[in-house]
């Protein structure tokens, strides 16, 4: 029985694809790619995304929640920051708003797209998606504060003309972002770790359900609290997956950078706003987390999905703003961080809707659908402002 499942890990696609994607990155770096090469690099990028999801799940299974979702969120965000800084260094004045556009796109995609899809999948499975309002609410409050400090205030400050921070203001925003991010990690992983663990599905999925359903939900929730139904991978397998996860993420962002000139050219030729480039970058970089969140929701682990979504949003702002502040020392040109009126309205709507969704600790298809519609409005208005 066990022999059919045993095969050399070196022949597994999850090992080969990140390596191939990394090789594609090496050969495509700094070159103008013809059409066929762009297609091949894009295929490598898609394969690396799927491999990253697999290895993130292996690591998450080994370390348990909420550390597993934290590892993927931080890894993806660190690479996202590197991509933003690299593109800003290459792009000159036209990339002055790239950091703002990418970070805001990440917030909208995570807080509406990943959350909405996860709630839809969870509600389709159990009629009601159940999660922990204490942990998710705290995460949302952190996202709202970070987004307001870093993306809304620059529009209204007067030390510099335009939606920019002065050097002192940018330094404050960077320090505050790092401090809040560190405090959130401490609460999530140490002091109130139980707020971020998957909830027993028998606790509230359907109060009208009969006792057998409740007992089954309790047993399932107990298994979820321990991590998963299967035996956790060995430490060696988890370390191998951690290494391959980093390789896959580097390949994802590197290949995304390789195809970004083609994306920028296509956006310009289509007459679309420059902000669309930031949206596409965020969509590419957040693909691993989106797939991981959907898989978690399919396994009745909606809390894990929310950890991924809000953790990614917090990491995206909390790490990107300090990195950009540091990079601005040698980057020439303005750094536009303040959002316009339309985006501020969408951010406010997202915060209000998210608060109403999270407060009960339970959500139906309706809440998932509302979040998806907010994301659709953001994407539509990005293309047609």
Residue, then its C-alpha position, 0 to 999 in steps of 0.5 A: x500500500x505504502x510503496x505506491x506512494x513512495x517516489x523520489x522527491x527530486x522527480x516531483x513537479x513541486x520540486x522541478x517547477x520552481x527550479x525550472x522557473x528560477x532557470x527561466x528567470x536567470x536567462x530572461x533577467x535584463x533582456x528584451x523578450x520576444x513574444x514566445x519567450x514571454x509566454x514561456x516565462x508566464x507559464x513558468x510563473x504560473x507553475x511557480x505559483x502552484x508550487x509555492x502554494x503546495x510548499x506553503x501548505x507543507x510548512x503550515x502543516x508542520x508548524x501549525x496555525x497561525x504560524x503557517x499562514x504567517x510564513x506565506x504572508x511574510x515570504x510573499x510580501x518580502x518578495x513583493x517589496x523587492x519587486x516594487x523597489x526594483x521597478x521603481x529604481x528602473x522606472x523613474x518618475x512614471x513609477x512614482x505612484x507604483x508603491x501606492x498603487x501596488x499596496x492599495x491593490x494588495x489591500x483590496x485584493x486581500x480584504x475583498x477578493x481573498x476574504x470574499x472567495x473564502x467566505x463563499x467557499x466556506x458557506x457553500x460547504x456548510x451554509x455558514x462560514x464560521x471564524x473567530x471574530x476576536x482575531x479577525x477583528x483585531x487584524x482588520x483594525x490593524x489593516x485599517x490603521x496602517x492603510x489610513x496612516x500610510x495611504x490616506x494621510x499623505x493626501x491631506x498633509x501640507x508639508x509638501x505639495x501633492x499626495x506626498x509625505x515630508x521626510x519626517x512624516x515618511x519616517x514616522x509612518x515607516x516606524x509606526x507601520x513596523x511597530x504595529x506589524x511587530x505588535x500584531x505578530x506578537x499578539x497573533x503568535x504568542x499572547x493571543x494565539x488562540x484567537x487565530x486558530x480555526x474555530x470548531x465548526x459545531x460551535x455556530x455553523x447552524x444553531x438549528x442543526x441537530x445534535x449529531x451535526x454538532x458532535x461531528x463539528x466538534x470532532x472536526x474542529x478538534x482536528x483542525x485545532x491540532x493542524x490537519x487530519x493527516x500526520x504532519x510532515x517530518x522536519x526534514x520534509x518541512x525544511x525542504x519545502x521551506x527552501x523550495x517555497x523561497x525558491x518558488x517565490x523568488x521565481x514568481x517575482x523575478x518572472x513577473x518582473x521579466x514579463x512586466x515590460x510587456x505588461x506595461x507596454x500592453x497597458x500603455x497601448x490599451x490606453x489604460x491608467x498606469x495604476x493598472x500595472x500595480x493591480x496586475x503586480x498585486x494579482x500576480x504576487x498574491x496568487x499563491x496566498x489566494x489559492x492557499x486560502x481557497x484550499x483552506x476554506x474548502x477544508x472548513x478552515x475559514x479562519x486560516x483563510x482570513x489569517x492569510x488575507x489580513x496577514x498579507x494586507x498587514x505585511x504588505x503595508x507594514x513591510x512595504x512602507x518602511x522599505x520604500x522609506x529606506x529606498x527613497x534615500x537613493x531613489x530619485x523622483x517623488x514618492x506619491x503615497x496618498x490615495x485619490x477620492x475614489x480609492x478613499x471611498x472604496x477603502x472606507x467601504x471595505x473597512x465598514x463592510x469588513x467590520x460588519x462581516x466579522x462582528x458576528x463570527x459567522x458569514x453566509x454567501x451574502x457577505x462573501x458576495x458583497x466583498x466580491x462586488x466591492x473588489x469588482x468595483x475597484x477593478x472596474x474603476x482601476x480600468x475605467x477611472 
